[in-house]
Amino acid sequence: MNEVKIKGLDEKAVLVQLKRRMYSPNLLDAEATEDYAVGNVNKHLFEGRNNRVKEAMSKYTEVYTFVKDNTVPWSKGIDMLNILHYYEFSQGLRERIEVANQAVDDLVANWDSEVRKDLLRIQAKCAAKGIPDKSNPADYPTAQQVADRFGVEVRYLPVPTAGDFRVAISEEDKASLQKQLDDAEKNAASHVLTSMLDPMRKAVEKLSVEIGKEGAIFRDSLIDNMVEVAERMTRVNISDDPRVQERINDLRSLLGTYANNKDMLRTSQVVREKAASQLDELMNKMAGLV
Protein backbone atom coordinates (compact mmCIF):
# COMPACT_ATOMS: atom_id res chain seq x y z
CA MET A 1 0.00 0.00 0.00
CA ASN A 2 1.22 3.54 -0.69
CA GLU A 3 2.52 5.22 2.43
CA VAL A 4 -0.28 6.88 4.37
CA LYS A 5 0.64 9.98 6.36
CA ILE A 6 -1.36 10.61 9.52
CA LYS A 7 -0.25 13.97 10.84
CA GLY A 8 -0.47 14.41 14.58
CA LEU A 9 -1.40 10.80 15.29
CA ASP A 10 -1.03 11.50 19.01
CA GLU A 11 -3.77 14.14 18.66
CA LYS A 12 -6.09 11.90 16.67
CA ALA A 13 -5.94 8.67 18.63
CA VAL A 14 -5.56 7.15 22.06
CA LEU A 15 -4.31 3.67 22.90
CA VAL A 16 -6.59 1.18 24.65
CA GLN A 17 -5.28 -1.78 26.63
CA LEU A 18 -7.81 -4.40 27.69
CA LYS A 19 -6.92 -7.21 30.06
CA ARG A 20 -9.44 -9.97 30.81
CA ARG A 21 -9.44 -12.89 33.18
CA MET A 22 -12.01 -15.67 32.94
CA TYR A 23 -12.71 -18.92 34.70
CA SER A 24 -11.99 -21.88 32.40
CA PRO A 25 -14.44 -24.79 32.69
CA ASN A 26 -11.86 -27.22 31.26
CA LEU A 27 -9.40 -29.15 33.40
CA LEU A 28 -6.96 -32.00 33.02
CA ASP A 29 -8.35 -35.46 33.67
CA ALA A 30 -5.25 -37.10 35.18
CA GLU A 31 -6.70 -40.62 35.27
CA ALA A 32 -7.95 -40.54 31.68
CA THR A 33 -4.69 -38.96 30.52
CA GLU A 34 -2.71 -41.79 32.10
CA ASP A 35 -4.95 -44.40 30.45
CA TYR A 36 -4.76 -42.64 27.06
CA ALA A 37 -0.95 -42.53 27.25
CA VAL A 38 -0.45 -40.44 24.10
CA GLY A 39 -1.66 -37.01 25.13
CA ASN A 40 -3.67 -35.00 27.63
CA VAL A 41 -7.37 -35.62 28.17
CA ASN A 42 -9.46 -32.71 29.44
CA LYS A 43 -12.76 -32.68 31.26
CA HIS A 44 -15.25 -30.22 29.84
CA LEU A 45 -17.41 -28.89 32.64
CA PHE A 46 -20.56 -26.86 32.01
CA GLU A 47 -21.01 -28.01 28.41
CA GLY A 48 -23.62 -26.33 26.27
CA ARG A 49 -24.85 -22.74 26.47
CA ASN A 50 -27.72 -23.08 28.91
CA ASN A 51 -25.79 -22.36 32.11
CA ARG A 52 -24.56 -19.34 34.00
CA VAL A 53 -20.89 -20.10 33.40
CA LYS A 54 -21.24 -19.81 29.64
CA GLU A 55 -23.45 -16.73 30.05
CA ALA A 56 -20.75 -14.96 32.08
CA MET A 57 -18.05 -16.00 29.62
CA SER A 58 -20.20 -14.76 26.73
CA LYS A 59 -20.61 -11.33 28.34
CA TYR A 60 -16.88 -11.06 28.92
CA THR A 61 -16.30 -12.00 25.29
CA GLU A 62 -18.68 -9.21 24.26
CA VAL A 63 -16.44 -6.73 26.09
CA TYR A 64 -13.43 -7.95 24.10
CA THR A 65 -15.36 -7.94 20.82
CA PHE A 66 -16.59 -4.38 21.41
CA VAL A 67 -13.03 -3.15 21.83
CA LYS A 68 -11.78 -4.97 18.73
CA ASP A 69 -14.73 -3.84 16.61
CA ASN A 70 -14.21 -0.17 17.46
CA THR A 71 -10.43 0.16 17.29
CA VAL A 72 -7.52 -0.62 15.01
CA PRO A 73 -4.54 -2.75 16.09
CA TRP A 74 -1.48 -1.02 17.54
CA SER A 75 0.53 -3.88 19.04
CA LYS A 76 -0.19 -7.13 20.84
CA GLY A 77 -2.75 -6.44 23.55
CA ILE A 78 -3.06 -2.75 22.66
CA ASP A 79 -5.40 -1.10 20.17
CA MET A 80 -5.83 2.42 18.83
CA LEU A 81 -9.05 4.39 19.23
CA ASN A 82 -10.20 7.39 17.18
CA ILE A 83 -10.17 10.08 19.86
CA LEU A 84 -13.23 11.77 18.32
CA HIS A 85 -15.25 8.78 19.49
CA TYR A 86 -13.60 8.36 22.90
CA TYR A 87 -16.68 9.39 24.91
CA GLU A 88 -19.04 7.17 22.92
CA PHE A 89 -16.59 4.27 23.09
CA SER A 90 -15.78 4.57 26.79
CA GLN A 91 -19.47 4.80 27.68
CA GLY A 92 -20.31 1.73 25.59
CA LEU A 93 -17.39 -0.17 27.08
CA ARG A 94 -18.40 0.69 30.67
CA GLU A 95 -21.94 -0.50 29.98
CA ARG A 96 -20.70 -3.84 28.65
CA ILE A 97 -18.30 -4.32 31.54
CA GLU A 98 -21.13 -3.66 33.97
CA VAL A 99 -23.32 -6.26 32.25
CA ALA A 100 -20.44 -8.75 32.29
CA ASN A 101 -19.82 -8.19 36.01
CA GLN A 102 -23.52 -8.59 36.74
CA ALA A 103 -23.43 -11.95 34.95
CA VAL A 104 -20.50 -13.00 37.16
CA ASP A 105 -22.34 -11.84 40.29
CA ASP A 106 -25.35 -13.92 39.23
CA LEU A 107 -23.10 -16.93 38.60
CA VAL A 108 -21.42 -16.63 41.99
CA ALA A 109 -24.76 -16.24 43.79
CA ASN A 110 -26.05 -19.42 42.12
CA TRP A 111 -22.77 -21.34 42.00
CA ASP A 112 -23.80 -24.30 44.15
CA SER A 113 -26.93 -24.83 42.06
CA GLU A 114 -24.94 -24.67 38.82
CA VAL A 115 -22.43 -27.21 40.15
CA ARG A 116 -25.19 -29.62 41.20
CA LYS A 117 -26.81 -29.39 37.76
CA ASP A 118 -23.51 -30.03 36.04
CA LEU A 119 -22.73 -33.04 38.23
CA LEU A 120 -26.12 -34.49 37.31
CA ARG A 121 -25.40 -33.80 33.64
CA ILE A 122 -22.12 -35.70 33.78
CA GLN A 123 -23.73 -38.59 35.69
CA ALA A 124 -26.51 -38.87 33.10
CA LYS A 125 -24.03 -38.70 30.22
CA CYS A 126 -21.86 -41.44 31.70
CA ALA A 127 -24.87 -43.63 32.38
CA ALA A 128 -26.09 -43.21 28.81
CA LYS A 129 -22.69 -44.35 27.52
CA GLY A 130 -22.47 -47.23 29.97
CA ILE A 131 -19.22 -45.99 31.54
CA PRO A 132 -18.33 -45.35 35.20
CA ASP A 133 -19.54 -42.11 36.75
CA LYS A 134 -16.95 -39.38 36.07
CA SER A 135 -18.65 -36.66 38.10
CA ASN A 136 -16.48 -35.28 40.90
CA PRO A 137 -17.37 -32.32 43.17
CA ALA A 138 -13.63 -31.74 43.68
CA ASP A 139 -13.34 -30.66 40.04
CA TYR A 140 -15.17 -27.43 40.84
CA PRO A 141 -13.67 -24.37 42.54
CA THR A 142 -15.53 -22.52 45.27
CA ALA A 143 -17.83 -19.63 44.49
CA GLN A 144 -15.21 -17.16 45.75
CA GLN A 145 -12.50 -18.75 43.64
CA VAL A 146 -14.71 -18.40 40.56
CA ALA A 147 -15.37 -14.75 41.39
CA ASP A 148 -11.62 -14.14 41.68
CA ARG A 149 -10.95 -15.71 38.28
CA PHE A 150 -13.10 -13.17 36.45
CA GLY A 151 -11.88 -9.65 35.96
CA VAL A 152 -11.39 -6.91 33.41
CA GLU A 153 -9.04 -3.94 33.40
CA VAL A 154 -8.98 -1.09 30.87
CA ARG A 155 -6.18 1.42 30.46
CA TYR A 156 -6.08 4.42 28.16
CA LEU A 157 -2.61 5.49 27.06
CA PRO A 158 -1.33 8.33 24.86
CA VAL A 159 0.16 7.56 21.48
CA PRO A 160 3.92 8.09 21.97
CA THR A 161 5.95 10.71 20.18
CA ALA A 162 9.63 11.60 20.31
CA GLY A 163 8.69 14.71 22.25
CA ASP A 164 7.39 12.62 25.16
CA PHE A 165 10.90 11.94 26.43
CA ARG A 166 12.31 14.23 29.11
CA VAL A 167 15.85 13.23 28.21
CA ALA A 168 17.54 13.00 24.85
CA ILE A 169 17.20 9.65 23.13
CA SER A 170 19.48 8.20 20.49
CA GLU A 171 18.82 8.58 16.80
CA GLU A 172 18.46 4.82 16.64
CA ASP A 173 15.68 4.88 19.24
CA LYS A 174 14.00 7.79 17.46
CA ALA A 175 14.09 5.82 14.21
CA SER A 176 12.63 2.79 15.95
CA LEU A 177 9.79 4.86 17.38
CA GLN A 178 9.14 6.51 14.03
CA LYS A 179 8.96 3.11 12.34
CA GLN A 180 6.39 2.00 14.91
CA LEU A 181 4.32 5.09 14.17
CA ASP A 182 4.67 4.62 10.41
CA ASP A 183 3.61 0.99 10.70
CA ALA A 184 0.62 1.99 12.83
CA GLU A 185 -0.42 4.54 10.20
CA LYS A 186 -0.30 2.00 7.39
CA ASN A 187 -1.95 -0.75 9.41
CA ALA A 188 -4.78 1.55 10.51
CA ALA A 189 -5.82 2.22 6.93
CA SER A 190 -5.35 -1.41 5.87
CA HIS A 191 -7.45 -2.62 8.82
CA VAL A 192 -10.35 -0.37 7.84
CA LEU A 193 -10.29 -1.51 4.21
CA THR A 194 -9.84 -5.20 5.03
CA SER A 195 -12.73 -5.06 7.50
CA MET A 196 -14.97 -3.92 4.66
CA LEU A 197 -13.55 -6.23 2.01
CA ASP A 198 -14.26 -9.43 3.95
CA PRO A 199 -18.08 -9.07 4.12
CA MET A 200 -18.12 -7.65 0.59
CA ARG A 201 -16.42 -10.78 -0.78
CA LYS A 202 -18.97 -12.96 0.98
CA ALA A 203 -21.80 -10.86 -0.43
CA VAL A 204 -20.47 -11.09 -4.00
CA GLU A 205 -20.10 -14.85 -3.63
CA LYS A 206 -23.67 -15.20 -2.37
CA LEU A 207 -25.22 -12.84 -4.93
CA SER A 208 -23.41 -14.62 -7.75
CA VAL A 209 -25.38 -17.81 -7.11
CA GLU A 210 -28.33 -17.97 -9.48
CA ILE A 211 -31.74 -17.78 -7.85
CA GLY A 212 -33.20 -21.24 -7.41
CA LYS A 213 -29.88 -23.00 -7.12
CA GLU A 214 -28.34 -24.39 -3.95
CA GLY A 215 -26.87 -21.66 -1.77
CA ALA A 216 -28.87 -18.86 -3.37
CA ILE A 217 -31.12 -18.07 -0.40
CA PHE A 218 -30.83 -14.35 0.38
CA ARG A 219 -31.08 -13.07 3.95
CA ASP A 220 -31.39 -9.43 4.98
CA SER A 221 -28.33 -9.82 7.21
CA LEU A 222 -26.15 -9.92 4.07
CA ILE A 223 -26.80 -6.21 3.56
CA ASP A 224 -27.26 -5.32 7.22
CA ASN A 225 -23.82 -6.69 8.11
CA MET A 226 -22.12 -4.58 5.45
CA VAL A 227 -24.04 -1.48 6.55
CA GLU A 228 -22.93 -2.08 10.14
CA VAL A 229 -19.30 -2.53 9.09
CA ALA A 230 -19.31 0.62 6.96
CA GLU A 231 -20.79 2.68 9.80
CA ARG A 232 -18.30 1.24 12.26
CA MET A 233 -15.34 1.89 9.97
CA THR A 234 -16.45 5.52 9.68
CA ARG A 235 -15.92 5.81 13.43
CA VAL A 236 -12.73 3.76 13.48
CA ASN A 237 -10.96 5.46 10.56
CA ILE A 238 -8.10 7.79 11.53
CA SER A 239 -6.32 7.82 8.18
CA ASP A 240 -5.43 11.10 6.52
CA ASP A 241 -5.58 9.36 3.14
CA PRO A 242 -8.77 10.74 1.55
CA ARG A 243 -9.08 7.61 -0.59
CA VAL A 244 -9.83 5.53 2.51
CA GLN A 245 -12.78 7.69 3.56
CA GLU A 246 -13.92 7.86 -0.06
CA ARG A 247 -14.11 4.08 -0.22
CA ILE A 248 -16.10 4.02 3.03
CA ASN A 249 -18.48 6.62 1.59
CA ASP A 250 -18.73 4.66 -1.66
CA LEU A 251 -19.78 1.52 0.20
CA ARG A 252 -22.32 3.40 2.33
CA SER A 253 -23.79 5.02 -0.75
CA LEU A 254 -23.99 1.73 -2.64
CA LEU A 255 -25.62 -0.06 0.26
CA GLY A 256 -28.15 2.75 0.60
CA THR A 257 -29.44 1.71 -2.83
CA TYR A 258 -30.33 -1.76 -1.59
CA ALA A 259 -30.93 -1.40 2.17
CA ASN A 260 -34.58 -0.51 1.66
CA ASN A 261 -35.05 -2.77 -1.38
CA LYS A 262 -33.87 -6.10 -0.07
CA ASP A 263 -36.83 -7.94 -1.56
CA MET A 264 -35.48 -7.10 -5.01
CA LEU A 265 -32.27 -8.92 -4.15
CA ARG A 266 -34.35 -11.82 -2.94
CA THR A 267 -36.45 -12.14 -6.09
CA SER A 268 -34.69 -10.48 -9.05
CA GLN A 269 -31.72 -12.13 -10.73
CA VAL A 270 -30.99 -8.93 -12.67
CA VAL A 271 -30.78 -6.86 -9.48
CA ARG A 272 -28.58 -9.46 -7.86
CA GLU A 273 -26.16 -9.48 -10.76
CA LYS A 274 -26.01 -5.69 -10.78
CA ALA A 275 -25.33 -5.53 -7.03
CA ALA A 276 -22.62 -8.19 -7.29
CA SER A 277 -20.99 -6.29 -10.17
CA GLN A 278 -21.06 -2.99 -8.28
CA LEU A 279 -19.59 -4.54 -5.15
CA ASP A 280 -16.91 -6.28 -7.18
CA GLU A 281 -15.95 -3.02 -8.87
CA LEU A 282 -15.68 -1.25 -5.52
CA MET A 283 -13.65 -4.11 -4.10
CA ASN A 284 -11.13 -3.69 -6.91
CA LYS A 285 -10.72 -0.02 -5.96
CA MET A 286 -10.20 -0.96 -2.31
CA ALA A 287 -7.81 -3.79 -3.05
CA GLY A 288 -5.47 -1.35 -4.73
CA LEU A 289 -5.08 0.51 -1.44
CA VAL A 290 -4.39 -2.45 0.86
C-alpha positions as CSV (number, residue, x, y, z in Angstrom):
1,M,0.0,0.0,0.0
2,N,1.2,3.5,-0.7
3,E,2.5,5.2,2.4
4,V,-0.3,6.9,4.4
5,K,0.6,10.0,6.4
6,I,-1.4,10.6,9.5
7,K,-0.2,14.0,10.8
8,G,-0.5,14.4,14.6
9,L,-1.4,10.8,15.3
10,D,-1.0,11.5,19.0
11,E,-3.8,14.1,18.7
12,K,-6.1,11.9,16.7
13,A,-5.9,8.7,18.6
14,V,-5.6,7.1,22.1
15,L,-4.3,3.7,22.9
16,V,-6.6,1.2,24.6
17,Q,-5.3,-1.8,26.6
18,L,-7.8,-4.4,27.7
19,K,-6.9,-7.2,30.1
20,R,-9.4,-10.0,30.8
21,R,-9.4,-12.9,33.2
22,M,-12.0,-15.7,32.9
23,Y,-12.7,-18.9,34.7
24,S,-12.0,-21.9,32.4
25,P,-14.4,-24.8,32.7
26,N,-11.9,-27.2,31.3
27,L,-9.4,-29.1,33.4
28,L,-7.0,-32.0,33.0
29,D,-8.4,-35.5,33.7
30,A,-5.2,-37.1,35.2
31,E,-6.7,-40.6,35.3
32,A,-8.0,-40.5,31.7
33,T,-4.7,-39.0,30.5
34,E,-2.7,-41.8,32.1
35,D,-4.9,-44.4,30.5
36,Y,-4.8,-42.6,27.1
37,A,-0.9,-42.5,27.3
38,V,-0.5,-40.4,24.1
39,G,-1.7,-37.0,25.1
40,N,-3.7,-35.0,27.6
41,V,-7.4,-35.6,28.2
42,N,-9.5,-32.7,29.4
43,K,-12.8,-32.7,31.3
44,H,-15.3,-30.2,29.8
45,L,-17.4,-28.9,32.6
46,F,-20.6,-26.9,32.0
47,E,-21.0,-28.0,28.4
48,G,-23.6,-26.3,26.3
49,R,-24.9,-22.7,26.5
50,N,-27.7,-23.1,28.9
51,N,-25.8,-22.4,32.1
52,R,-24.6,-19.3,34.0
53,V,-20.9,-20.1,33.4
54,K,-21.2,-19.8,29.6
55,E,-23.4,-16.7,30.0
56,A,-20.7,-15.0,32.1
57,M,-18.1,-16.0,29.6
58,S,-20.2,-14.8,26.7
59,K,-20.6,-11.3,28.3
60,Y,-16.9,-11.1,28.9
61,T,-16.3,-12.0,25.3
62,E,-18.7,-9.2,24.3
63,V,-16.4,-6.7,26.1
64,Y,-13.4,-8.0,24.1
65,T,-15.4,-7.9,20.8
66,F,-16.6,-4.4,21.4
67,V,-13.0,-3.2,21.8
68,K,-11.8,-5.0,18.7
69,D,-14.7,-3.8,16.6
70,N,-14.2,-0.2,17.5
71,T,-10.4,0.2,17.3
72,V,-7.5,-0.6,15.0
73,P,-4.5,-2.7,16.1
74,W,-1.5,-1.0,17.5
75,S,0.5,-3.9,19.0
76,K,-0.2,-7.1,20.8
77,G,-2.8,-6.4,23.5
78,I,-3.1,-2.7,22.7
79,D,-5.4,-1.1,20.2
80,M,-5.8,2.4,18.8
81,L,-9.1,4.4,19.2
82,N,-10.2,7.4,17.2
83,I,-10.2,10.1,19.9
84,L,-13.2,11.8,18.3
85,H,-15.3,8.8,19.5
86,Y,-13.6,8.4,22.9
87,Y,-16.7,9.4,24.9
88,E,-19.0,7.2,22.9
89,F,-16.6,4.3,23.1
90,S,-15.8,4.6,26.8
91,Q,-19.5,4.8,27.7
92,G,-20.3,1.7,25.6
93,L,-17.4,-0.2,27.1
94,R,-18.4,0.7,30.7
95,E,-21.9,-0.5,30.0
96,R,-20.7,-3.8,28.6
97,I,-18.3,-4.3,31.5
98,E,-21.1,-3.7,34.0
99,V,-23.3,-6.3,32.2
100,A,-20.4,-8.8,32.3
101,N,-19.8,-8.2,36.0
102,Q,-23.5,-8.6,36.7
103,A,-23.4,-12.0,34.9
104,V,-20.5,-13.0,37.2
105,D,-22.3,-11.8,40.3
106,D,-25.3,-13.9,39.2
107,L,-23.1,-16.9,38.6
108,V,-21.4,-16.6,42.0
109,A,-24.8,-16.2,43.8
110,N,-26.0,-19.4,42.1
111,W,-22.8,-21.3,42.0
112,D,-23.8,-24.3,44.1
113,S,-26.9,-24.8,42.1
114,E,-24.9,-24.7,38.8
115,V,-22.4,-27.2,40.1
116,R,-25.2,-29.6,41.2
117,K,-26.8,-29.4,37.8
118,D,-23.5,-30.0,36.0
119,L,-22.7,-33.0,38.2
120,L,-26.1,-34.5,37.3
121,R,-25.4,-33.8,33.6
122,I,-22.1,-35.7,33.8
123,Q,-23.7,-38.6,35.7
124,A,-26.5,-38.9,33.1
125,K,-24.0,-38.7,30.2
126,C,-21.9,-41.4,31.7
127,A,-24.9,-43.6,32.4
128,A,-26.1,-43.2,28.8
129,K,-22.7,-44.4,27.5
130,G,-22.5,-47.2,30.0
131,I,-19.2,-46.0,31.5
132,P,-18.3,-45.3,35.2
133,D,-19.5,-42.1,36.8
134,K,-16.9,-39.4,36.1
135,S,-18.7,-36.7,38.1
136,N,-16.5,-35.3,40.9
137,P,-17.4,-32.3,43.2
138,A,-13.6,-31.7,43.7
139,D,-13.3,-30.7,40.0
140,Y,-15.2,-27.4,40.8
141,P,-13.7,-24.4,42.5
142,T,-15.5,-22.5,45.3
143,A,-17.8,-19.6,44.5
144,Q,-15.2,-17.2,45.7
145,Q,-12.5,-18.7,43.6
146,V,-14.7,-18.4,40.6
147,A,-15.4,-14.7,41.4
148,D,-11.6,-14.1,41.7
149,R,-11.0,-15.7,38.3
150,F,-13.1,-13.2,36.5
151,G,-11.9,-9.7,36.0
152,V,-11.4,-6.9,33.4
153,E,-9.0,-3.9,33.4
154,V,-9.0,-1.1,30.9
155,R,-6.2,1.4,30.5
156,Y,-6.1,4.4,28.2
157,L,-2.6,5.5,27.1
158,P,-1.3,8.3,24.9
159,V,0.2,7.6,21.5
160,P,3.9,8.1,22.0
161,T,5.9,10.7,20.2
162,A,9.6,11.6,20.3
163,G,8.7,14.7,22.3
164,D,7.4,12.6,25.2
165,F,10.9,11.9,26.4
166,R,12.3,14.2,29.1
167,V,15.8,13.2,28.2
168,A,17.5,13.0,24.9
169,I,17.2,9.6,23.1
170,S,19.5,8.2,20.5
171,E,18.8,8.6,16.8
172,E,18.5,4.8,16.6
173,D,15.7,4.9,19.2
174,K,14.0,7.8,17.5
175,A,14.1,5.8,14.2
176,S,12.6,2.8,16.0
177,L,9.8,4.9,17.4
178,Q,9.1,6.5,14.0
179,K,9.0,3.1,12.3
180,Q,6.4,2.0,14.9
181,L,4.3,5.1,14.2
182,D,4.7,4.6,10.4
183,D,3.6,1.0,10.7
184,A,0.6,2.0,12.8
185,E,-0.4,4.5,10.2
186,K,-0.3,2.0,7.4
187,N,-1.9,-0.8,9.4
188,A,-4.8,1.6,10.5
189,A,-5.8,2.2,6.9
190,S,-5.3,-1.4,5.9
191,H,-7.4,-2.6,8.8
192,V,-10.3,-0.4,7.8
193,L,-10.3,-1.5,4.2
194,T,-9.8,-5.2,5.0
195,S,-12.7,-5.1,7.5
196,M,-15.0,-3.9,4.7
197,L,-13.6,-6.2,2.0
198,D,-14.3,-9.4,4.0
199,P,-18.1,-9.1,4.1
200,M,-18.1,-7.7,0.6
201,R,-16.4,-10.8,-0.8
202,K,-19.0,-13.0,1.0
203,A,-21.8,-10.9,-0.4
204,V,-20.5,-11.1,-4.0
205,E,-20.1,-14.9,-3.6
206,K,-23.7,-15.2,-2.4
207,L,-25.2,-12.8,-4.9
208,S,-23.4,-14.6,-7.7
209,V,-25.4,-17.8,-7.1
210,E,-28.3,-18.0,-9.5
211,I,-31.7,-17.8,-7.8
212,G,-33.2,-21.2,-7.4
213,K,-29.9,-23.0,-7.1
214,E,-28.3,-24.4,-3.9
215,G,-26.9,-21.7,-1.8
216,A,-28.9,-18.9,-3.4
217,I,-31.1,-18.1,-0.4
218,F,-30.8,-14.3,0.4
219,R,-31.1,-13.1,3.9
220,D,-31.4,-9.4,5.0
221,S,-28.3,-9.8,7.2
222,L,-26.1,-9.9,4.1
223,I,-26.8,-6.2,3.6
224,D,-27.3,-5.3,7.2
225,N,-23.8,-6.7,8.1
226,M,-22.1,-4.6,5.4
227,V,-24.0,-1.5,6.6
228,E,-22.9,-2.1,10.1
229,V,-19.3,-2.5,9.1
230,A,-19.3,0.6,7.0
231,E,-20.8,2.7,9.8
232,R,-18.3,1.2,12.3
233,M,-15.3,1.9,10.0
234,T,-16.4,5.5,9.7
235,R,-15.9,5.8,13.4
236,V,-12.7,3.8,13.5
237,N,-11.0,5.5,10.6
238,I,-8.1,7.8,11.5
239,S,-6.3,7.8,8.2
240,D,-5.4,11.1,6.5
241,D,-5.6,9.4,3.1
242,P,-8.8,10.7,1.5
243,R,-9.1,7.6,-0.6
244,V,-9.8,5.5,2.5
245,Q,-12.8,7.7,3.6
246,E,-13.9,7.9,-0.1
247,R,-14.1,4.1,-0.2
248,I,-16.1,4.0,3.0
249,N,-18.5,6.6,1.6
250,D,-18.7,4.7,-1.7
251,L,-19.8,1.5,0.2
252,R,-22.3,3.4,2.3
253,S,-23.8,5.0,-0.8
254,L,-24.0,1.7,-2.6
255,L,-25.6,-0.1,0.3
256,G,-28.2,2.7,0.6
257,T,-29.4,1.7,-2.8
258,Y,-30.3,-1.8,-1.6
259,A,-30.9,-1.4,2.2
260,N,-34.6,-0.5,1.7
261,N,-35.1,-2.8,-1.4
262,K,-33.9,-6.1,-0.1
263,D,-36.8,-7.9,-1.6
264,M,-35.5,-7.1,-5.0
265,L,-32.3,-8.9,-4.2
266,R,-34.3,-11.8,-2.9
267,T,-36.5,-12.1,-6.1
268,S,-34.7,-10.5,-9.0
269,Q,-31.7,-12.1,-10.7
270,V,-31.0,-8.9,-12.7
271,V,-30.8,-6.9,-9.5
272,R,-28.6,-9.5,-7.9
273,E,-26.2,-9.5,-10.8
274,K,-26.0,-5.7,-10.8
275,A,-25.3,-5.5,-7.0
276,A,-22.6,-8.2,-7.3
277,S,-21.0,-6.3,-10.2
278,Q,-21.1,-3.0,-8.3
279,L,-19.6,-4.5,-5.1
280,D,-16.9,-6.3,-7.2
281,E,-16.0,-3.0,-8.9
282,L,-15.7,-1.2,-5.5
283,M,-13.6,-4.1,-4.1
284,N,-11.1,-3.7,-6.9
285,K,-10.7,0.0,-6.0
286,M,-10.2,-1.0,-2.3
287,A,-7.8,-3.8,-3.1
288,G,-5.5,-1.4,-4.7
289,L,-5.1,0.5,-1.4
290,V,-4.4,-2.4,0.9
